[in-house]
Amino acid sequence: MDISEEIFIANLGIHIRQLREKKGLSQQALADDCDIPKTQIGRIERAKINTTIKTLIKIANALDIEPKELLDFSLK
């Protein structure tokens, strides 16, 4: 199955937003927990940047989930 990078990154951002909202966190609260700027969370969720594994691990830790759960989503 061929997956375009753009589609994957867009779906990753949507999934991160859904997980964040499920935990009841604002972008600012998640950013604070990750020690990264709020604007970076917004850019990740809107698929404006291709984030690093290091940042994904910070996000997973802040959401209290395993990093692999960030990648467990269906492509749309």
Secondary structure, 3 states (H helix, E strand, C coil): CCCCHHHHHHHHHHHHHHHHHHCCCCHHHHHHHHCCCHHHHHHHHCCCCCCCHHHHHHHHHHHCCCHHHHCCCCCC
